[in-house]
Amino acid sequence: MPTHGSLTKAGKVRNQTPKIPPTRKKNTSPRRRNLRNYQKMITNQRAFDKGRRRRRRRR
C-alpha cells in the first residue's frame, strides 16, 4: 500500500510548534448557561417570526 509522504517525517510540524500553556476558563453555572440558550433559541426566534408575519408579498 503506497503512503502519502514518508513516514520518517511524520509529526514534524507538530513537534516544531511552540507549546503554549492552556488558559484557565471559568465555566458559567448551568442555570446561567441554560438561560442564555433559552434566550437565544426562544426569545430571538419569536421576534424573528413576528417580523416575518408582518411582511406582505409584492406581486
MDTraj code that builds the backbone (N, CA, C; nanometers):
import mdtraj as md
import numpy as np

residues = "MET PRO THR HIS GLY SER LEU THR LYS ALA GLY LYS VAL ARG ASN GLN THR PRO LYS ILE PRO PRO THR ARG LYS LYS ASN THR SER PRO ARG ARG ARG ASN LEU ARG ASN TYR GLN LYS MET ILE THR ASN GLN ARG ALA PHE ASP LYS GLY ARG ARG ARG ARG ARG ARG ARG ARG".split()
xyz = np.array([
    [0.0840, -0.1178, 0.0000],
    [0.0000, 0.0000, 0.0000],
    [0.0890, 0.1249, 0.0000],
    [0.0750, 0.2129, -0.0975],
    [0.1593, 0.3327, -0.1022],
    [0.1176, 0.4325, 0.0056],
    [0.2170, 0.5081, 0.0548],
    [0.1884, 0.6096, 0.1563],
    [0.2021, 0.7479, 0.0961],
    [0.1344, 0.8413, 0.1535],
    [0.1427, 0.9804, 0.1084],
    [0.2505, 1.0477, 0.1916],
    [0.3672, 1.0624, 0.1372],
    [0.4797, 1.1175, 0.2117],
    [0.5508, 1.0081, 0.2879],
    [0.6728, 1.0370, 0.3289],
    [0.7493, 0.9343, 0.4001],
    [0.7130, 0.9338, 0.5478],
    [0.7222, 0.8175, 0.6082],
    [0.6886, 0.8055, 0.7497],
    [0.7984, 0.8593, 0.8399],
    [0.9156, 0.8850, 0.7857],
    [1.0233, 0.9408, 0.8683],
    [0.9957, 1.0868, 0.9043],
    [0.9138, 1.1536, 0.8254],
    [0.8824, 1.2944, 0.8530],
    [0.7499, 1.3111, 0.9281],
    [0.6920, 1.2022, 0.9743],
    [0.5624, 1.2109, 1.0415],
    [0.5750, 1.2870, 1.1731],
    [0.4845, 1.3812, 1.1966],
    [0.4838, 1.4582, 1.3211],
    [0.5824, 1.5723, 1.3232],
    [0.6403, 1.6082, 1.2107],
    [0.7439, 1.7119, 1.2068],
    [0.6883, 1.8478, 1.2463],
    [0.5767, 1.8853, 1.1891],
    [0.5225, 2.0183, 1.2138],
    [0.4730, 2.0310, 1.3566],
    [0.4084, 1.9276, 1.4061],
    [0.3565, 1.9345, 1.5426],
    [0.4686, 1.9468, 1.6444],
    [0.5798, 1.8795, 1.6206],
    [0.6931, 1.8882, 1.7130],
    [0.7625, 2.0231, 1.7041],
    [0.7528, 2.0922, 1.5908],
    [0.8201, 2.2205, 1.5761],
    [0.7419, 2.3367, 1.6369],
    [0.6111, 2.3222, 1.6496],
    [0.5314, 2.4329, 1.7015],
    [0.5581, 2.4514, 1.8498],
    [0.5658, 2.5772, 1.8952],
    [0.5937, 2.6011, 2.0374],
    [0.4737, 2.5615, 2.1240],
    [0.5038, 2.5078, 2.2404],
    [0.3998, 2.4646, 2.3331],
    [0.3486, 2.5864, 2.4092],
    [0.2190, 2.6112, 2.4006],
    [0.1571, 2.7238, 2.4686],
    [0.0786, 2.6691, 2.5872],
    [0.1004, 2.7241, 2.7062],
    [0.0256, 2.6719, 2.8216],
    [-0.1233, 2.7021, 2.8072],
    [-0.2109, 2.6103, 2.8472],
    [-0.3553, 2.6327, 2.8326],
    [-0.4028, 2.7448, 2.9238],
    [-0.5015, 2.8211, 2.8754],
    [-0.5566, 2.9292, 2.9555],
    [-0.6688, 2.8747, 3.0419],
    [-0.6811, 2.9286, 3.1620],
    [-0.7864, 2.8856, 3.2527],
    [-0.9176, 2.9474, 3.2092],
    [-1.0203, 2.8653, 3.1952],
    [-1.1519, 2.9126, 3.1549],
    [-1.2483, 2.8975, 3.2717],
    [-1.3194, 3.0046, 3.3004],
    [-1.4172, 2.9999, 3.4081],
    [-1.5507, 2.9561, 3.3487],
    [-1.5990, 2.8420, 3.3906],
    [-1.7246, 2.7904, 3.3383],
    [-1.8419, 2.8642, 3.4016],
    [-1.9429, 2.8929, 3.3203],
    [-2.0627, 2.9538, 3.3750],
    [-2.1467, 2.8466, 3.4424],
    [-2.2303, 2.8894, 3.5354],
    [-2.3149, 2.7941, 3.6056],
    [-2.4197, 2.7405, 3.5083],
    [-2.4688, 2.6193, 3.5318],
    [-2.5685, 2.5625, 3.4406],
    [-2.6938, 2.6486, 3.4300],
    [-2.7318, 2.7128, 3.5387],
    [-2.8512, 2.7977, 3.5365],
    [-2.8353, 2.9128, 3.4382],
    [-2.7209, 2.9786, 3.4449],
    [-2.6961, 3.0911, 3.3549],
    [-2.6815, 3.0436, 3.2102],
    [-2.6146, 2.9296, 3.1909],
    [-2.5959, 2.8753, 3.0560],
    [-2.7297, 2.8376, 2.9932],
    [-2.8182, 2.7745, 3.0726],
    [-2.9499, 2.7368, 3.0209],
    [-3.0329, 2.8599, 2.9880],
    [-3.0231, 2.9627, 3.0707],
    [-3.0969, 3.0857, 3.0451],
    [-3.0502, 3.1498, 2.9157],
    [-2.9203, 3.1525, 2.8939],
    [-2.8664, 3.2118, 2.7719],
    [-2.9101, 3.1332, 2.6485],
    [-2.9075, 3.0006, 2.6571],
    [-2.9524, 2.9180, 2.5445],
    [-3.1013, 2.9385, 2.5182],
    [-3.1802, 2.9510, 2.6246],
    [-3.3232, 2.9743, 2.6090],
    [-3.3471, 3.1074, 2.5388],
    [-3.2741, 3.2086, 2.5799],
    [-3.2923, 3.3396, 2.5177],
    [-3.2524, 3.3369, 2.3718],
    [-3.1480, 3.2639, 2.3403],
    [-3.1053, 3.2539, 2.2006],
    [-3.2113, 3.1845, 2.1156],
    [-3.2613, 3.0717, 2.1646],
    [-3.3496, 2.9887, 2.0836],
    [-3.4926, 3.0413, 2.0796],
    [-3.5484, 3.0755, 2.1956],
    [-3.6905, 3.1056, 2.2053],
    [-3.7178, 3.2546, 2.1864],
    [-3.6544, 3.3380, 2.2658],
    [-3.6857, 3.4803, 2.2652],
    [-3.6537, 3.5428, 2.1306],
    [-3.5359, 3.5166, 2.0771],
    [-3.4990, 3.5751, 1.9487],
    [-3.5809, 3.5166, 1.8351],
    [-3.6193, 3.3921, 1.8447],
    [-3.6973, 3.3286, 1.7390],
    [-3.8353, 3.3926, 1.7286],
    [-3.8946, 3.4268, 1.8440],
    [-4.0263, 3.4904, 1.8428],
    [-4.0193, 3.6257, 1.7748],
    [-3.9182, 3.7034, 1.8058],
    [-3.9040, 3.8354, 1.7444],
    [-3.8833, 3.8209, 1.5939],
    [-3.8076, 3.7208, 1.5549],
    [-3.7820, 3.6988, 1.4129],
    [-3.9104, 3.6573, 1.3411],
    [-3.9891, 3.5696, 1.4039],
    [-4.1136, 3.5235, 1.3420],
    [-4.2147, 3.6360, 1.3274],
    [-4.2240, 3.7227, 1.4266],
    [-4.3187, 3.8332, 1.4201],
    [-4.2868, 3.9248, 1.3027],
    [-4.1603, 3.9520, 1.2822],
    [-4.1204, 4.0371, 1.1717],
    [-4.1539, 3.9746, 1.0375],
    [-4.1497, 3.8435, 1.0291],
    [-4.1798, 3.7759, 0.9035],
    [-4.3294, 3.7801, 0.8724],
    [-4.4121, 3.7708, 0.9746],
    [-4.5565, 3.7666, 0.9522],
    [-4.6084, 3.8995, 0.8989],
    [-4.5474, 4.0085, 0.9373],
    [-4.5975, 4.1398, 0.9003],
    [-4.5701, 4.1760, 0.7558],
    [-4.4685, 4.1132, 0.6971],
    [-4.4330, 4.1487, 0.5600],
    [-4.5398, 4.1054, 0.4626],
    [-4.5576, 4.1847, 0.3612],
    [-4.6513, 4.1496, 0.2549],
    [-4.5742, 4.1151, 0.1297],
    [-4.6273, 4.0231, 0.0565],
    [-4.5606, 3.9853, -0.0683],
    [-4.5952, 4.0836, -0.1778],
    [-4.4983, 4.1168, -0.2580],
    [-4.5235, 4.2006, -0.3745],
    [-4.5569, 4.1129, -0.4920],
    [-4.6468, 4.1573, -0.5725],
    [-4.6848, 4.0786, -0.6901],
    [-4.6415, 4.1440, -0.8163],
])
top = md.Topology()
chain = top.add_chain()
for i, resn in enumerate(residues, 1):
    res = top.add_residue(resn, chain, resSeq=i)
    for name in ("N", "CA", "C"):
        top.add_atom(name, md.element.get_by_symbol(name[0]), res)
traj = md.Trajectory(xyz[None], top)
